[in-house]
């Protein structure tokens, strides 16, 4: 019987550029470029790009935080 943490990890993993693109809402080609150039988090397993929902969520949260002006910068 699978451990619950293993089940959570399995449901977190996105395999293939098409799956990652569908999750982040980008065209597949742009997602592929982002993975290749490193501005989207992921890694290769053989010929297949892989990422996780949690890493992508963290990536977008961090990007959003960097874009938000601080209280001192707001006009």
N, CA, C and O atoms as CSV, one atom per row, in Angstrom:
chain,resi,resn,atom,element,x,y,z
A,1,UNK,N,N,0.844,-1.184,0.000
A,1,UNK,CA,C,0.000,0.000,0.000
A,1,UNK,C,C,0.886,1.242,0.000
A,1,UNK,O,O,1.859,1.318,0.750
A,2,UNK,N,N,0.546,2.208,-0.840
A,2,UNK,CA,C,1.366,3.410,-0.998
A,2,UNK,C,C,1.198,4.327,0.208
A,2,UNK,O,O,0.101,4.494,0.741
A,3,UNK,N,N,2.292,4.901,0.611
A,3,UNK,CA,C,2.315,5.904,1.667
A,3,UNK,C,C,1.573,7.140,1.171
A,3,UNK,O,O,1.628,7.458,-0.017
A,4,UNK,N,N,0.870,7.849,2.080
A,4,UNK,CA,C,0.111,9.027,1.665
A,4,UNK,C,C,1.008,10.099,1.065
A,4,UNK,O,O,0.593,10.801,0.143
A,5,UNK,N,N,2.248,10.241,1.578
A,5,UNK,CA,C,3.152,11.241,1.008
A,5,UNK,C,C,3.540,10.875,-0.418
A,5,UNK,O,O,3.738,11.757,-1.253
A,6,UNK,N,N,3.650,9.580,-0.703
A,6,UNK,CA,C,3.940,9.146,-2.076
A,6,UNK,C,C,2.765,9.454,-2.990
A,6,UNK,O,O,2.958,9.854,-4.138
A,7,UNK,N,N,1.540,9.269,-2.485
A,7,UNK,CA,C,0.355,9.583,-3.281
A,7,UNK,C,C,0.280,11.078,-3.547
A,7,UNK,O,O,-0.073,11.492,-4.651
A,8,UNK,N,N,0.610,11.899,-2.542
A,8,UNK,CA,C,0.604,13.345,-2.729
A,8,UNK,C,C,1.639,13.758,-3.760
A,8,UNK,O,O,1.366,14.610,-4.605
A,9,UNK,N,N,2.834,13.158,-3.701
A,9,UNK,CA,C,3.879,13.470,-4.664
A,9,UNK,C,C,3.439,13.076,-6.070
A,9,UNK,O,O,3.633,13.833,-7.021
A,10,UNK,N,N,2.849,11.897,-6.198
A,10,UNK,CA,C,2.405,11.438,-7.513
A,10,UNK,C,C,1.359,12.389,-8.098
A,10,UNK,O,O,1.364,12.643,-9.303
A,11,UNK,N,N,0.471,12.913,-7.266
A,11,UNK,CA,C,-0.547,13.830,-7.775
A,11,UNK,C,C,0.025,15.223,-8.029
A,11,UNK,O,O,-0.591,16.026,-8.731
A,12,UNK,N,N,1.189,15.513,-7.469
A,12,UNK,CA,C,1.840,16.818,-7.633
A,12,UNK,C,C,2.645,16.891,-8.937
A,12,UNK,O,O,2.852,17.977,-9.479
A,13,UNK,N,N,3.091,15.756,-9.431
A,13,UNK,CA,C,3.989,15.712,-10.585
A,13,UNK,C,C,3.225,15.921,-11.891
A,13,UNK,O,O,2.162,15.343,-12.113
A,14,UNK,N,N,3.802,16.768,-12.748
A,14,UNK,CA,C,3.292,16.989,-14.098
A,14,UNK,C,C,4.338,16.465,-15.070
A,14,UNK,O,O,5.482,16.917,-15.051
A,15,UNK,N,N,3.963,15.531,-15.904
A,15,UNK,CA,C,4.894,14.936,-16.857
A,15,UNK,C,C,4.536,15.355,-18.281
A,15,UNK,O,O,3.410,15.171,-18.741
A,16,UNK,N,N,5.520,15.918,-18.954
A,16,UNK,CA,C,5.326,16.331,-20.337
A,16,UNK,C,C,5.001,17.808,-20.449
A,16,UNK,O,O,4.303,18.382,-19.613
A,17,UNK,N,N,5.516,18.388,-21.484
A,17,UNK,CA,C,5.346,19.817,-21.726
A,17,UNK,C,C,3.865,20.189,-21.862
A,17,UNK,O,O,3.454,21.256,-21.405
A,18,UNK,N,N,3.077,19.336,-22.473
A,18,UNK,CA,C,1.653,19.631,-22.652
A,18,UNK,C,C,0.936,19.721,-21.313
A,18,UNK,O,O,0.089,20.594,-21.124
A,19,UNK,N,N,1.261,18.835,-20.387
A,19,UNK,CA,C,0.639,18.859,-19.053
A,19,UNK,C,C,1.047,20.106,-18.280
A,19,UNK,O,O,0.221,20.736,-17.620
A,20,UNK,N,N,2.326,20.458,-18.367
A,20,UNK,CA,C,2.825,21.647,-17.678
A,20,UNK,C,C,2.182,22.890,-18.282
A,20,UNK,O,O,1.756,23.785,-17.553
A,21,UNK,N,N,2.110,22.950,-19.605
A,21,UNK,CA,C,1.510,24.104,-20.292
A,21,UNK,C,C,0.046,24.262,-19.898
A,21,UNK,O,O,-0.407,25.377,-19.638
A,22,UNK,N,N,-0.685,23.177,-19.852
A,22,UNK,CA,C,-2.101,23.244,-19.472
A,22,UNK,C,C,-2.239,23.750,-18.042
A,22,UNK,O,O,-3.160,24.512,-17.745
A,23,UNK,N,N,-1.353,23.344,-17.164
A,23,UNK,CA,C,-1.434,23.762,-15.764
A,23,UNK,C,C,-1.143,25.256,-15.597
A,23,UNK,O,O,-1.837,25.942,-14.846
A,24,UNK,N,N,-0.119,25.760,-16.294
A,24,UNK,CA,C,0.254,27.176,-16.124
A,24,UNK,C,C,-0.502,28.104,-17.072
A,24,UNK,O,O,-0.441,29.324,-16.912
A,25,UNK,N,N,-1.208,27.556,-18.044
A,25,UNK,CA,C,-2.007,28.377,-18.944
A,25,UNK,C,C,-1.207,29.081,-20.022
A,25,UNK,O,O,-1.577,30.165,-20.474
A,26,UNK,N,N,-0.112,28.466,-20.430
A,26,UNK,CA,C,0.699,29.016,-21.518
A,26,UNK,C,C,0.635,28.081,-22.710
A,26,UNK,O,O,0.345,26.895,-22.554
A,27,UNK,N,N,0.906,28.609,-23.913
A,27,UNK,CA,C,1.019,27.713,-25.072
A,27,UNK,C,C,2.158,26.713,-24.841
A,27,UNK,O,O,3.133,27.009,-24.150
A,28,UNK,N,N,2.017,25.557,-25.419
A,28,UNK,CA,C,3.006,24.500,-25.219
A,28,UNK,C,C,4.409,24.927,-25.660
A,28,UNK,O,O,5.386,24.633,-24.971
A,29,UNK,N,N,4.517,25.607,-26.785
A,29,UNK,CA,C,5.834,26.022,-27.288
A,29,UNK,C,C,6.506,27.012,-26.325
A,29,UNK,O,O,7.706,26.911,-26.067
A,30,UNK,N,N,5.732,27.966,-25.797
A,30,UNK,CA,C,6.284,28.937,-24.848
A,30,UNK,C,C,6.708,28.243,-23.556
A,30,UNK,O,O,7.727,28.594,-22.962
A,31,UNK,N,N,5.930,27.267,-23.128
A,31,UNK,CA,C,6.273,26.492,-21.936
A,31,UNK,C,C,7.574,25.733,-22.166
A,31,UNK,O,O,8.445,25.716,-21.296
A,32,UNK,N,N,7.710,25.110,-23.323
A,32,UNK,CA,C,8.930,24.388,-23.660
A,32,UNK,C,C,10.133,25.318,-23.599
A,32,UNK,O,O,11.170,24.973,-23.032
A,33,UNK,N,N,9.987,26.500,-24.188
A,33,UNK,CA,C,11.069,27.488,-24.172
A,33,UNK,C,C,11.396,27.896,-22.740
A,33,UNK,O,O,12.566,27.985,-22.369
A,34,UNK,N,N,10.373,28.141,-21.941
A,34,UNK,CA,C,10.575,28.523,-20.550
A,34,UNK,C,C,11.313,27.454,-19.758
A,34,UNK,O,O,12.173,27.775,-18.938
A,35,UNK,N,N,10.991,26.207,-19.989
A,35,UNK,CA,C,11.677,25.110,-19.309
A,35,UNK,C,C,13.127,25.013,-19.786
A,35,UNK,O,O,14.041,24.845,-18.978
A,36,UNK,N,N,13.330,25.119,-21.082
A,36,UNK,CA,C,14.685,25.048,-21.640
A,36,UNK,C,C,15.566,26.184,-21.147
A,36,UNK,O,O,16.731,25.970,-20.811
A,37,UNK,N,N,15.013,27.394,-21.102
A,37,UNK,CA,C,15.795,28.571,-20.716
A,37,UNK,C,C,15.872,28.758,-19.201
A,37,UNK,O,O,16.639,29.590,-18.715
A,38,UNK,N,N,15.084,27.991,-18.460
A,38,UNK,CA,C,15.163,28.022,-17.007
A,38,UNK,C,C,14.288,29.052,-16.318
A,38,UNK,O,O,14.402,29.217,-15.103
A,39,UNK,N,N,13.425,29.750,-17.032
A,39,UNK,CA,C,12.543,30.695,-16.346
A,39,UNK,C,C,11.255,30.034,-15.890
A,39,UNK,O,O,10.418,30.683,-15.263
A,40,UNK,N,N,11.083,28.767,-16.190
A,40,UNK,CA,C,10.057,27.931,-15.576
A,40,UNK,C,C,10.778,26.770,-14.899
A,40,UNK,O,O,11.706,26.203,-15.477
A,41,UNK,N,N,10.367,26.407,-13.682
A,41,UNK,CA,C,11.047,25.320,-12.980
A,41,UNK,C,C,10.657,23.955,-13.542
A,41,UNK,O,O,9.478,23.656,-13.734
A,42,UNK,N,N,11.653,23.153,-13.793
A,42,UNK,CA,C,11.418,21.802,-14.292
A,42,UNK,C,C,12.731,21.108,-14.557
A,42,UNK,O,O,13.799,21.711,-14.451
A,43,UNK,N,N,12.650,19.850,-14.899
A,43,UNK,CA,C,13.837,19.063,-15.201
A,43,UNK,C,C,13.471,18.017,-16.240
A,43,UNK,O,O,12.295,17.749,-16.488
A,44,UNK,N,N,14.478,17.444,-16.830
A,44,UNK,CA,C,14.266,16.421,-17.859
A,44,UNK,C,C,14.435,15.038,-17.252
A,44,UNK,O,O,15.367,14.791,-16.487
A,45,UNK,N,N,13.534,14.153,-17.598
A,45,UNK,CA,C,13.659,12.723,-17.313
A,45,UNK,C,C,13.672,12.053,-18.675
A,45,UNK,O,O,12.630,11.837,-19.295
A,46,UNK,N,N,14.884,11.728,-19.128
A,46,UNK,CA,C,15.021,11.224,-20.492
A,46,UNK,C,C,14.699,12.344,-21.457
A,46,UNK,O,O,15.340,13.395,-21.427
A,47,UNK,N,N,13.714,12.132,-22.312
A,47,UNK,CA,C,13.320,13.167,-23.274
A,47,UNK,C,C,12.113,13.971,-22.794
A,47,UNK,O,O,11.642,14.852,-23.513
A,48,UNK,N,N,11.605,13.687,-21.602
A,48,UNK,CA,C,10.377,14.270,-21.102
A,48,UNK,C,C,10.632,15.360,-20.067
A,48,UNK,O,O,11.403,15.159,-19.129
A,49,UNK,N,N,9.983,16.523,-20.236
A,49,UNK,CA,C,10.056,17.580,-19.226
A,49,UNK,C,C,9.115,17.239,-18.084
A,49,UNK,O,O,8.006,16.752,-18.304
A,50,UNK,N,N,9.569,17.499,-16.856
A,50,UNK,CA,C,8.797,17.195,-15.659
A,50,UNK,C,C,8.856,18.407,-14.734
A,50,UNK,O,O,9.886,19.074,-14.639
A,51,UNK,N,N,7.758,18.684,-14.060
A,51,UNK,CA,C,7.728,19.709,-13.021
A,51,UNK,C,C,6.674,19.277,-12.007
A,51,UNK,O,O,6.031,18.240,-12.168
A,52,UNK,N,N,6.508,20.076,-10.973
A,52,UNK,CA,C,5.472,19.775,-9.986
A,52,UNK,C,C,4.579,20.991,-9.812
A,52,UNK,O,O,5.007,22.132,-9.986
A,53,UNK,N,N,3.343,20.723,-9.468
A,53,UNK,CA,C,2.402,21.810,-9.215
A,53,UNK,C,C,2.934,22.713,-8.114
A,53,UNK,O,O,2.836,23.936,-8.216
A,54,UNK,N,N,3.492,22.129,-7.066
A,54,UNK,CA,C,3.967,22.931,-5.933
A,54,UNK,C,C,5.129,23.843,-6.338
A,54,UNK,O,O,5.172,24.998,-5.914
A,55,UNK,N,N,6.077,23.346,-7.153
A,55,UNK,CA,C,7.187,24.201,-7.601
A,55,UNK,C,C,6.694,25.319,-8.502
A,55,UNK,O,O,7.166,26.452,-8.400
A,56,UNK,N,N,5.753,25.015,-9.380
A,56,UNK,CA,C,5.204,26.038,-10.268
A,56,UNK,C,C,4.416,27.076,-9.478
A,56,UNK,O,O,4.527,28.273,-9.742
A,57,UNK,N,N,3.621,26.624,-8.509
A,57,UNK,CA,C,2.876,27.563,-7.662
A,57,UNK,C,C,3.836,28.477,-6.916
A,57,UNK,O,O,3.620,29.688,-6.856
A,58,UNK,N,N,4.888,27.911,-6.351
A,58,UNK,CA,C,5.885,28.694,-5.627
A,58,UNK,C,C,6.554,29.700,-6.568
A,58,UNK,O,O,6.741,30.862,-6.207
A,59,UNK,N,N,6.906,29.256,-7.758
A,59,UNK,CA,C,7.541,30.118,-8.757
A,59,UNK,C,C,6.662,31.333,-9.055
A,59,UNK,O,O,7.150,32.463,-9.064
A,60,UNK,N,N,5.376,31.108,-9.299
A,60,UNK,CA,C,4.485,32.210,-9.635
A,60,UNK,C,C,4.199,33.098,-8.429
A,60,UNK,O,O,4.054,34.310,-8.586
A,61,UNK,N,N,4.114,32.528,-7.234
A,61,UNK,CA,C,3.944,33.359,-6.031
A,61,UNK,C,C,5.143,34.274,-5.843
A,61,UNK,O,O,4.986,35.461,-5.559
A,62,UNK,N,N,6.359,33.714,-6.005
A,62,UNK,CA,C,7.582,34.515,-5.863
A,62,UNK,C,C,7.643,35.605,-6.927
A,62,UNK,O,O,8.005,36.742,-6.628
A,63,UNK,N,N,7.297,35.271,-8.152
A,63,UNK,CA,C,7.309,36.260,-9.231
A,63,UNK,C,C,6.308,37.370,-8.929
A,63,UNK,O,O,6.595,38.543,-9.167
A,64,UNK,N,N,5.157,37.017,-8.416
A,64,UNK,CA,C,4.145,38.014,-8.069
A,64,UNK,C,C,4.637,38.906,-6.933
A,64,UNK,O,O,4.413,40.116,-6.959
A,65,UNK,N,N,5.301,38.330,-5.943
A,65,UNK,CA,C,5.831,39.115,-4.827
A,65,UNK,C,C,6.904,40.092,-5.284
A,65,UNK,O,O,6.986,41.205,-4.764
A,66,UNK,N,N,7.727,39.695,-6.248
A,66,UNK,CA,C,8.771,40.583,-6.763
A,66,UNK,C,C,8.167,41.754,-7.520
A,66,UNK,O,O,8.748,42.839,-7.543
A,67,UNK,N,N,7.023,41.555,-8.134
A,67,UNK,CA,C,6.399,42.607,-8.936
A,67,UNK,C,C,5.571,43.570,-8.098
A,67,UNK,O,O,5.297,44.684,-8.542
A,68,UNK,N,N,5.168,43.170,-6.905
A,68,UNK,CA,C,4.365,44.036,-6.050
A,68,UNK,C,C,5.247,45.133,-5.458
A,68,UNK,O,O,6.276,44.832,-4.853
A,69,UNK,N,N,4.863,46.394,-5.623
A,69,UNK,CA,C,5.663,47.463,-5.001
A,69,UNK,C,C,5.512,47.412,-3.481
A,69,UNK,O,O,4.456,47.044,-2.968
A,70,UNK,N,N,6.545,47.772,-2.787
A,70,UNK,CA,C,6.476,47.828,-1.332
A,70,UNK,C,C,5.609,49.005,-0.920
A,70,UNK,O,O,5.268,49.850,-1.747
A,71,UNK,N,N,5.255,49.062,0.349
A,71,UNK,CA,C,4.440,50.171,0.857
A,71,UNK,C,C,5.114,51.515,0.605
A,71,UNK,O,O,4.433,52.503,0.331
A,72,UNK,N,N,6.445,51.566,0.694
A,72,UNK,CA,C,7.193,52.807,0.489
A,72,UNK,C,C,7.190,53.253,-0.972
A,72,UNK,O,O,7.352,54.438,-1.261
A,73,UNK,N,N,7.005,52.302,-1.896
A,73,UNK,CA,C,7.067,52.624,-3.317
A,73,UNK,C,C,5.697,53.001,-3.881
A,73,UNK,O,O,5.623,53.567,-4.971
A,74,UNK,N,N,4.616,52.702,-3.166
A,74,UNK,CA,C,3.287,52.968,-3.707
A,74,UNK,C,C,3.027,54.462,-3.783
A,74,UNK,O,O,3.435,55.237,-2.918
A,75,UNK,N,N,2.335,54.835,-4.847
A,75,UNK,CA,C,2.031,56.255,-5.076
A,75,UNK,C,C,0.615,56.542,-4.637
A,75,UNK,O,O,0.154,57.678,-4.743
